Amino acid sequence: MSLRDALPPNGAAEAPEIAFQAPWQAHAFALVLALHQQGAFTWAEWTDSLGCALLGRTDDEADSYYVAWLAALERIVCGHGLASPTALAARKTAWAEAYLRTPHGQPVTL
């Protein structure tokens, strides 16, 4: 299945081209699609969560949209009891520690 096939219909004739500037953005995007397809939340719930995360954003950073995407994902995952805020915080800490001990140019592994 292609990425275009995985996207919920939006009434447009064609889905827009999707480009990611960093691997984490693609991972966050794919995780949202996978969780939605597994029935973890509705697409309306997702768009509401993302909309809330995007409200008030004024920064021009290239990854600003995906920072909001990740915040929305964290909110919906916690809201649906898929993970606790404590578990997410522990995972972030573990990832940061793994990142700091990983040599430049090598993939980060937990």
Number of C-alpha atoms within 10 A of each C-alpha: 5 6 10 13 9 12 11 12 11 8 7 7 7 9 14 8 6 8 8 13 10 10 9 12 18 14 13 16 16 14 14 21 19 13 15 16 15 10 10 16 16 13 15 9 12 19 13 14 19 21 14 15 19 18 9 8 11 8 9 8 9 10 14 14 17 21 16 19 23 21 17 22 21 17 20 21 19 16 13 11 11 12 14 15 15 10 11 14 11 12 13 12 12 13 14 14 13 15 16 10 10 13 10 9 6 8 10 15 10 10
